[in-house]
Amino acid sequence: MKTLPRIIKKIHPLIHRVYLFLKPAYWRLRTPAQKKFDLRLQYIFIGCCIGVLLVASIIPAANKLISYSIEKKELISEKKKTDQVKLEIPKTPEEQLLFNIETGKIKTTSLTLEKNETLSGLLKRADLSMKEALETAKALELVIDLRKLRPGQVFELFFSSDNTFYGLQMETRQGDTVSVFKDKNGLFIPQAKEGKIVSEMIKVDGTITSNFSSDADKAGLPKAIAAQVIQALDGEIDFRTDLKAGEPFSIIYEKKVTETGREVGKSILQYVSLTANNKVYNRYYFVDAAGTPGFYNEYGESAPKTLMKRPLGRGRISSPFGMRRHPILKYQIHHSGTDFPAPLGTPIPAGGDGVIVEMGWKGAYGKYIRIKHTNTYSTAYGHMSRFNDDLHIGSYVKRGDIIAYVGSTGRSTGPHLHYEVLKNGKQVNPLNTYTIPKRALKGNALQKFKQKAKEINPLYVDPQEKESQPIPNKK
């Protein structure tokens, strides 16, 4: 009980005096049990004060300890993540190789397959050992047909600083990436990754100054697309006489490229606009529901075209259509076509747009092709030395496409082309004029064409909508 007055005295003297005044009376009135309880309360109070002082002195130290612990844990966690990233890099031989290329441990060498060169020859040119070249070729053969490799194919070969061979990589014509990598056991592992091919629409504008071919070349149009333009308007425009200087032309073609920017496949003409004979020709490329491609004007109509009279040009005719004395059979017989003598291997163009319905050996004709142009007209070609490897029965060809090469197969006395025109299944004189009428798209096909035309050329306007617009009043 002596402790409490000291505390009270230190807190405030006035309170201490009041306490001294009341203490005798208060203490006399308290029972022994109450006095004992009051003493315990004093001890509890003193203990609480001491506890508060201890906590106040401990908290700053605890904060420092906690912050240090948190920082240490974060450092440990970051270190673990870094270690995990380092461990995740070399999962596969390909990833390990790419990692080594990025870090400069591996160098890349590009080699192009030359004419009449095999993969083994290319690898030998890269100074690979016979064993490495053989194992690499065997591994690559598991994912691609090595016989289909063509001159110009680029290979990327990987070597270390001491010229140790680690593998190769190539991009196919379809845009796929094919690789062969050496693993840690020295085995060559083939891999194939499907590539993404992107279509790009390229627009080329120019002006006629001398002739279309040279002016298109100056404007940056590929020669293959210029040939497609001439073919698309063949039978409508004579490119030698109908084009005048100063007339503009606009061409859009589709080019397909891989993710690496390499062009694959064949670029296709999509739109051509040029002026000839004071008339503007706009033609759009469209494939109908039957899979037949063609060029159509703004109305969805194809132009009427005539069949070729002389597929090989204005050369000599050795045997015309009609009755003749057969040079081999030695008697009079009807000749069902026209014979055009030409050197062996001369390219033979298709006489018109159509589908190949017959192709192969046909008795006295030798190697033979028949093309159906419409339900009315077909053309046939005989005595050829070989066919175009890219064609087969069912292939669609355009007028002027190379279908075969001049030969002397079948019943023949020398290299020449036997050319026939069939009307309703009956042979007629090829030197006459036969016109394939225009085709007009209708219904759903016409709507799809208009939608496609807008995608190709943003300036396309539906002629029906244009004609239905009211004519503004002139004041």
C-alpha positions as CSV (number, residue, x, y, z in Angstrom):
1,M,0.0,0.0,0.0
2,K,3.0,2.3,0.4
3,T,3.6,2.1,-3.4
4,L,0.4,3.8,-4.5
5,P,0.8,7.1,-2.6
6,R,4.3,7.4,-4.2
7,I,2.8,7.1,-7.6
8,I,-0.1,9.4,-6.8
9,K,2.3,12.0,-5.4
10,K,4.4,12.0,-8.5
11,I,1.4,12.3,-10.8
12,H,-0.2,15.3,-9.0
13,P,0.4,16.8,-5.5
14,L,-3.2,18.0,-5.1
15,I,-4.5,14.5,-5.7
16,H,-1.9,13.2,-3.3
17,R,-3.2,15.6,-0.6
18,V,-6.8,14.5,-1.2
19,Y,-5.7,11.0,-0.9
20,L,-3.9,11.6,2.4
21,F,-7.0,13.3,3.8
22,L,-9.4,10.6,2.9
23,K,-7.1,7.6,3.5
24,P,-7.7,7.2,7.3
25,A,-11.4,7.4,7.1
26,Y,-11.5,5.1,4.0
27,W,-9.2,2.6,5.5
28,R,-11.1,2.4,8.8
29,L,-14.3,1.7,7.0
30,R,-12.8,-1.2,4.9
31,T,-12.9,-4.8,6.1
32,P,-9.8,-6.9,6.1
33,A,-11.0,-8.8,3.0
34,Q,-11.6,-5.5,1.1
35,K,-8.2,-4.2,2.1
36,K,-6.6,-7.4,0.7
37,F,-8.6,-6.9,-2.6
38,D,-7.5,-3.3,-2.9
39,L,-3.9,-4.3,-2.5
40,R,-4.2,-6.8,-5.3
41,L,-5.7,-4.2,-7.5
42,Q,-2.7,-2.0,-6.9
43,Y,-0.4,-4.8,-7.9
44,I,-2.4,-5.5,-11.1
45,F,-2.3,-1.8,-12.0
46,I,1.5,-1.6,-11.5
47,G,1.9,-4.8,-13.6
48,C,-0.2,-3.3,-16.4
49,C,1.9,-0.2,-16.4
50,I,5.1,-2.2,-16.6
51,G,3.7,-4.3,-19.4
52,V,2.8,-1.3,-21.4
53,L,6.3,0.1,-21.0
54,L,7.8,-3.2,-22.1
55,V,5.6,-3.5,-25.2
56,A,6.3,0.1,-26.2
57,S,10.0,-0.6,-26.1
58,I,9.8,-4.0,-27.9
59,I,7.5,-2.9,-30.9
60,P,10.2,-1.0,-32.9
61,A,12.7,-3.8,-32.6
62,A,10.0,-6.3,-33.7
63,N,9.1,-4.1,-36.7
64,K,12.8,-4.1,-37.8
65,L,12.9,-7.9,-37.4
66,I,9.7,-8.5,-39.4
67,S,10.8,-6.2,-42.3
68,Y,14.2,-7.9,-42.4
69,S,12.5,-11.3,-42.5
70,I,10.1,-10.2,-45.4
71,E,13.0,-8.8,-47.5
72,K,15.0,-11.9,-47.0
73,K,12.0,-14.1,-48.1
74,E,11.5,-11.9,-51.2
75,L,15.2,-12.2,-52.1
76,I,15.0,-16.0,-51.7
77,S,11.8,-16.2,-53.8
78,E,13.4,-14.1,-56.7
79,K,16.5,-16.3,-56.6
80,K,14.3,-19.4,-56.9
81,K,12.5,-17.9,-59.9
82,T,15.7,-17.0,-61.6
83,D,17.0,-20.5,-61.0
84,Q,13.8,-22.0,-62.5
85,V,14.1,-19.8,-65.6
86,K,17.7,-20.9,-66.1
87,L,16.6,-24.5,-65.7
88,E,13.7,-24.2,-68.2
89,I,15.7,-23.0,-71.2
90,P,17.2,-26.2,-72.6
91,K,14.2,-28.5,-72.6
92,T,14.5,-29.8,-76.2
93,P,17.4,-30.0,-78.7
94,E,15.7,-27.2,-80.7
95,E,15.3,-24.9,-77.7
96,Q,18.9,-25.6,-76.7
97,L,20.1,-24.8,-80.2
98,L,18.1,-21.6,-80.4
99,F,19.4,-20.6,-77.0
100,N,23.0,-21.2,-78.1
101,I,22.4,-19.2,-81.3
102,E,21.1,-16.2,-79.3
103,T,24.1,-16.4,-76.9
104,G,26.5,-16.6,-79.8
105,K,27.7,-20.1,-79.2
106,I,26.3,-21.3,-82.5
107,K,26.8,-19.7,-86.0
108,T,24.4,-20.1,-88.9
109,T,25.3,-20.8,-92.6
110,S,22.9,-20.6,-95.5
111,L,23.3,-22.8,-98.5
112,T,21.1,-23.0,-101.7
113,L,20.4,-26.2,-103.5
114,E,21.8,-25.9,-107.0
115,K,20.5,-27.4,-110.2
116,N,21.0,-31.2,-110.4
117,E,22.3,-31.2,-106.8
118,T,21.0,-33.6,-104.1
119,L,20.8,-33.0,-100.4
120,S,23.9,-35.2,-99.9
121,G,25.8,-33.0,-102.4
122,L,24.8,-29.9,-100.5
123,L,25.9,-31.3,-97.2
124,K,29.2,-32.5,-98.7
125,R,29.7,-28.9,-100.0
126,A,29.2,-27.8,-96.3
127,D,32.2,-30.1,-95.3
128,L,30.1,-32.5,-93.4
129,S,31.5,-36.0,-92.8
130,M,29.9,-38.9,-94.8
131,K,28.3,-40.2,-91.5
132,E,26.8,-36.9,-90.6
133,A,25.5,-36.3,-94.1
134,L,23.9,-39.7,-94.2
135,E,22.3,-39.5,-90.8
136,T,21.0,-36.0,-91.5
137,A,19.4,-37.1,-94.8
138,K,17.8,-40.2,-93.2
139,A,16.3,-38.0,-90.4
140,L,15.0,-35.4,-92.9
141,E,13.5,-38.1,-95.1
142,L,11.2,-39.1,-92.2
143,V,9.3,-35.8,-92.5
144,I,9.6,-34.8,-96.2
145,D,10.1,-36.5,-99.6
146,L,13.7,-35.6,-100.6
147,R,12.9,-36.3,-104.2
148,K,10.6,-33.3,-104.3
149,L,13.4,-30.9,-103.4
150,R,13.9,-28.3,-106.1
151,P,16.8,-26.0,-107.1
152,G,16.7,-22.8,-105.1
153,Q,15.7,-24.4,-101.8
154,V,17.5,-22.7,-99.0
155,F,18.9,-24.6,-96.0
156,E,20.2,-23.1,-92.8
157,L,23.0,-25.1,-91.3
158,F,24.2,-24.7,-87.6
159,F,27.8,-25.0,-86.5
160,S,29.7,-24.3,-83.3
161,S,32.8,-22.2,-83.1
162,D,34.9,-25.3,-83.6
163,N,32.8,-26.3,-86.7
164,T,30.8,-29.0,-85.0
165,F,27.6,-29.7,-86.9
166,Y,24.5,-29.3,-84.8
167,G,21.7,-29.5,-87.4
168,L,19.8,-27.8,-90.3
169,Q,16.5,-26.1,-91.0
170,M,14.5,-25.4,-94.1
171,E,11.2,-23.8,-95.1
172,T,9.1,-25.8,-97.6
173,R,7.1,-24.3,-100.5
174,Q,4.0,-24.6,-98.4
175,G,5.5,-22.5,-95.6
176,D,6.2,-25.3,-93.2
177,T,9.5,-25.4,-91.2
178,V,11.4,-28.7,-91.3
179,S,14.4,-29.2,-89.0
180,V,16.9,-31.8,-88.0
181,F,18.7,-31.3,-84.6
182,K,21.5,-33.2,-82.9
183,D,20.6,-34.2,-79.3
184,K,23.0,-34.7,-76.4
185,N,23.5,-38.3,-77.4
186,G,24.6,-37.4,-80.9
187,L,21.4,-38.6,-82.6
188,F,19.8,-36.5,-85.3
189,I,16.1,-35.8,-84.4
190,P,13.7,-34.6,-87.2
191,Q,11.0,-32.0,-86.5
192,A,8.2,-30.5,-88.6
193,K,6.4,-27.3,-87.7
194,E,3.3,-26.1,-89.6
195,G,3.8,-22.6,-90.9
196,K,1.3,-19.8,-91.2
197,I,0.7,-18.4,-94.7
198,V,-0.6,-14.9,-95.1
199,S,-2.3,-13.5,-98.2
200,E,-1.4,-10.0,-99.3
201,M,-3.2,-7.9,-101.9
202,I,-0.7,-5.9,-104.0
203,K,-1.8,-3.0,-106.1
204,V,0.2,-1.7,-109.1
205,D,-0.7,1.4,-111.1
206,G,0.9,2.6,-114.3
207,T,0.5,4.4,-117.6
208,I,0.9,3.1,-121.1
209,T,3.8,4.8,-122.9
210,S,5.0,2.2,-125.5
211,N,3.6,-1.3,-124.8
212,F,1.9,-3.0,-121.9
213,S,4.6,-5.5,-121.1
214,S,7.4,-3.0,-120.7
215,D,5.3,-0.4,-119.0
216,A,4.0,-3.0,-116.5
217,D,7.6,-4.1,-115.8
218,K,8.6,-0.4,-115.1
219,A,5.6,-0.1,-112.7
220,G,6.9,-3.1,-110.7
221,L,4.4,-5.7,-111.9
222,P,5.8,-9.3,-111.9
223,K,6.1,-10.8,-115.4
224,A,3.9,-13.7,-114.4
225,I,1.1,-11.4,-113.4
226,A,1.5,-9.4,-116.7
227,A,1.0,-12.6,-118.6
228,Q,-2.1,-13.4,-116.6
229,V,-3.5,-9.9,-117.5
230,I,-2.9,-10.6,-121.2
231,Q,-4.6,-14.0,-120.8
232,A,-7.5,-12.6,-118.9
233,L,-8.3,-10.1,-121.7
234,D,-7.3,-12.5,-124.5
235,G,-10.0,-12.4,-127.2
236,E,-11.2,-9.0,-126.1
237,I,-8.2,-6.7,-126.5
238,D,-5.2,-6.9,-128.9
239,F,-2.4,-5.6,-126.7
240,R,-0.3,-4.7,-129.7
241,T,-2.8,-2.4,-131.4
242,D,-5.6,-1.4,-129.1
243,L,-3.7,0.3,-126.3
244,K,-2.9,4.0,-126.7
245,A,-0.1,6.1,-125.0
246,G,-1.3,8.0,-121.9
247,E,-4.0,5.6,-120.9
248,P,-3.7,4.4,-117.2
249,F,-3.9,0.9,-115.9
250,S,-4.5,-0.5,-112.4
251,I,-3.8,-4.1,-111.4
252,I,-4.4,-6.0,-108.1
253,Y,-2.9,-9.4,-107.5
254,E,-2.8,-11.8,-104.5
255,K,0.6,-12.9,-103.1
256,K,1.0,-15.5,-100.4
257,V,3.9,-15.2,-98.0
258,T,5.2,-17.2,-95.0
259,E,5.8,-15.7,-91.5
260,T,9.4,-15.1,-92.5
261,G,8.2,-13.1,-95.6
262,R,9.1,-15.7,-98.2
263,E,6.7,-15.9,-101.1
264,V,5.1,-19.3,-101.6
265,G,2.9,-20.7,-104.3
266,K,1.7,-18.9,-107.4
267,S,0.5,-15.2,-107.3
268,I,-2.9,-14.8,-108.8
269,L,-4.3,-11.8,-110.7
270,Q,-7.5,-10.5,-108.8
271,Y,-8.4,-7.3,-110.7
272,V,-7.4,-5.5,-113.8
273,S,-8.6,-2.1,-115.1
274,L,-7.3,-0.6,-118.4
275,T,-8.6,1.4,-121.3
276,A,-8.6,0.2,-124.9
277,N,-10.5,1.4,-128.0
278,N,-12.0,4.3,-125.8
279,K,-13.5,1.7,-123.5
280,V,-12.7,0.9,-119.9
281,Y,-12.3,-2.8,-119.2
282,N,-12.7,-3.9,-115.5
283,R,-12.3,-7.6,-114.8
284,Y,-12.5,-9.4,-111.4
285,Y,-11.3,-12.8,-110.6
286,F,-13.9,-15.2,-109.2
287,V,-14.3,-18.9,-108.6
288,D,-17.8,-20.2,-108.9
289,A,-19.5,-22.9,-106.9
290,A,-18.3,-25.6,-109.3
291,G,-14.7,-24.5,-108.7
292,T,-14.3,-22.9,-112.1
293,P,-12.2,-19.7,-112.0
294,G,-12.8,-16.9,-114.4
295,F,-12.8,-13.1,-115.0
296,Y,-16.0,-11.1,-114.9
297,N,-17.1,-7.5,-115.4
298,E,-18.9,-5.4,-112.8
299,Y,-22.2,-7.1,-113.7
300,G,-20.8,-10.6,-113.1
301,E,-20.6,-11.4,-116.8
302,S,-17.7,-13.1,-118.5
303,A,-16.7,-11.9,-122.0
304,P,-17.5,-14.1,-125.0
305,K,-14.2,-15.7,-126.4
306,T,-13.3,-17.5,-129.6
307,L,-11.4,-20.8,-129.7
308,M,-7.9,-20.7,-131.1
309,K,-7.7,-21.5,-134.8
310,R,-3.9,-22.0,-134.7
311,P,-2.6,-23.0,-131.3
312,L,1.1,-22.9,-132.5
313,G,0.7,-19.5,-134.1
314,R,0.8,-18.7,-137.8
315,G,3.0,-21.6,-138.8
316,R,2.7,-23.9,-141.8
317,I,-0.2,-26.4,-142.1
318,S,1.0,-29.8,-143.3
319,S,-2.4,-31.4,-143.5
320,P,-5.7,-29.5,-143.4
321,F,-9.2,-30.6,-142.3
322,G,-11.1,-32.8,-144.9
323,M,-10.4,-35.6,-147.3
324,R,-6.7,-36.4,-148.0
325,R,-4.4,-39.3,-148.9
326,H,-3.0,-40.6,-145.7
327,P,0.8,-40.6,-145.7
328,I,1.1,-43.9,-143.9
329,L,-2.1,-45.8,-144.9
330,K,-1.7,-44.6,-148.6
331,Y,-5.4,-44.2,-149.3
332,Q,-8.0,-41.5,-149.2
333,I,-9.4,-40.9,-145.7
334,H,-11.1,-38.0,-143.9
335,H,-8.7,-36.0,-141.8
336,S,-10.6,-34.9,-138.6
337,G,-8.3,-32.0,-137.7
338,T,-5.5,-29.8,-138.7
339,D,-1.8,-30.7,-138.5
340,F,0.8,-28.1,-137.5
341,P,4.4,-29.3,-137.9
342,A,6.8,-28.0,-135.2
343,P,10.1,-28.9,-133.6
344,L,10.0,-31.7,-131.0
345,G,9.2,-30.3,-127.5
346,T,7.4,-27.1,-128.7
347,P,4.9,-26.0,-126.0
348,I,1.2,-26.5,-126.9
349,P,-1.3,-24.0,-125.4
350,A,-4.9,-24.8,-124.6
351,G,-7.3,-23.5,-127.3
352,G,-9.7,-22.0,-124.8
353,D,-10.8,-22.0,-121.2
354,G,-12.1,-25.4,-120.0
355,V,-11.7,-28.7,-118.1
356,I,-9.5,-31.6,-119.2
357,V,-11.9,-34.6,-119.6
358,E,-9.5,-37.1,-121.4
359,M,-5.8,-37.4,-121.0
360,G,-3.5,-40.4,-121.9
361,W,-2.7,-42.7,-124.8
362,K,-5.4,-43.1,-127.5
363,G,-4.5,-45.4,-130.3
364,A,-3.3,-43.6,-133.5
365,Y,-3.5,-40.3,-131.7
366,G,-0.6,-41.3,-129.4
367,K,-0.5,-39.1,-126.4
368,Y,-3.9,-37.3,-126.4
369,I,-5.8,-34.6,-124.5
370,R,-9.4,-33.4,-124.9
371,I,-10.6,-30.2,-123.2
372,K,-14.3,-29.5,-122.7
373,H,-15.0,-25.8,-123.0
374,T,-18.8,-25.7,-123.0
375,N,-21.6,-28.3,-123.4
376,T,-21.2,-27.5,-127.2
377,Y,-17.5,-27.2,-127.8
378,S,-14.4,-29.2,-127.1
379,T,-10.8,-29.3,-128.5
380,A,-8.5,-32.3,-128.9
381,Y,-4.7,-32.5,-129.2
382,G,-2.7,-35.5,-130.5
383,H,0.8,-37.0,-131.1
384,M,2.3,-35.2,-128.2
385,S,5.7,-36.1,-126.7
386,R,4.7,-35.5,-123.0
387,F,2.1,-33.8,-120.9
388,N,2.4,-30.9,-118.4
389,D,3.2,-32.6,-115.1
390,D,0.9,-30.3,-113.2
391,L,-2.2,-31.3,-115.1
392,H,-4.6,-34.3,-114.8
393,I,-8.1,-35.2,-115.7
394,G,-10.4,-32.7,-114.1
395,S,-7.8,-29.8,-114.2
396,Y,-9.1,-26.4,-115.2
397,V,-7.0,-24.7,-117.9
398,K,-7.2,-21.2,-119.4
399,R,-6.8,-20.3,-123.0
400,G,-3.0,-20.1,-123.6
401,D,-2.0,-22.4,-120.7
402,I,0.7,-24.9,-121.7
403,I,-0.9,-28.4,-121.6
404,A,1.7,-30.5,-123.4
405,Y,4.6,-30.6,-125.9
406,V,4.9,-31.4,-129.5
407,G,5.9,-35.0,-130.3
408,S,5.5,-37.8,-132.8
409,T,3.7,-40.5,-130.8
410,G,1.0,-42.8,-132.3
411,R,0.5,-43.0,-136.1
412,S,2.8,-40.1,-137.1
413,T,5.5,-39.4,-139.7
414,G,7.2,-36.7,-137.8
415,P,6.8,-34.2,-134.9
416,H,3.7,-32.1,-135.3
417,L,0.4,-31.2,-133.5
418,H,-2.8,-32.7,-134.6
419,Y,-5.5,-30.2,-133.5
420,E,-9.3,-30.8,-133.5
421,V,-12.4,-28.8,-132.7
422,L,-15.5,-30.8,-131.7
423,K,-19.0,-29.2,-131.9
424,N,-21.7,-31.3,-130.2
425,G,-19.2,-34.3,-130.3
426,K,-18.6,-34.0,-134.1
427,Q,-15.2,-32.8,-135.6
428,V,-15.5,-29.5,-137.4
429,N,-12.9,-27.4,-139.3
430,P,-10.6,-25.8,-136.7
431,L,-9.9,-22.8,-139.0
432,N,-13.5,-21.6,-138.7
433,T,-14.6,-19.2,-136.0
434,Y,-16.2,-20.7,-132.9
435,T,-17.4,-18.4,-130.1
436,I,-17.9,-19.5,-126.5
437,P,-20.8,-17.4,-125.3
438,K,-20.5,-15.2,-122.2
439,R,-21.4,-16.6,-118.8
440,A,-23.6,-14.6,-116.4
441,L,-23.6,-15.2,-112.7
442,K,-27.0,-15.3,-111.0
443,G,-28.7,-15.5,-107.6
444,N,-26.4,-16.5,-104.8
445,A,-23.3,-16.8,-107.0
446,L,-23.8,-13.1,-108.2
447,Q,-24.1,-11.9,-104.6
448,K,-20.9,-13.7,-103.6
449,F,-19.2,-12.2,-106.6
450,K,-20.2,-8.7,-105.6
451,Q,-19.0,-9.3,-102.1
452,K,-15.7,-10.6,-103.4
453,A,-15.3,-7.7,-105.8
454,K,-15.7,-5.2,-102.9
455,E,-13.0,-7.1,-100.9
456,I,-10.6,-7.0,-103.9
457,N,-11.3,-3.4,-104.9
458,P,-12.6,-1.0,-102.3
459,L,-13.7,1.3,-105.2
460,Y,-16.1,-1.3,-106.6
461,V,-19.7,0.0,-106.9
462,D,-22.6,-2.4,-107.6
463,P,-24.0,-1.3,-111.0
464,Q,-27.6,-2.0,-110.0
465,E,-27.3,0.3,-106.9
466,K,-25.6,2.9,-109.0
467,E,-28.4,2.8,-111.6
468,S,-31.1,2.9,-109.0
469,Q,-29.8,6.2,-107.5
470,P,-31.9,9.2,-108.4
471,I,-30.3,11.7,-110.8
472,P,-29.7,15.1,-109.1
473,N,-31.8,18.0,-110.5
474,K,-29.8,20.5,-112.4
475,K,-30.7,24.1,-111.7
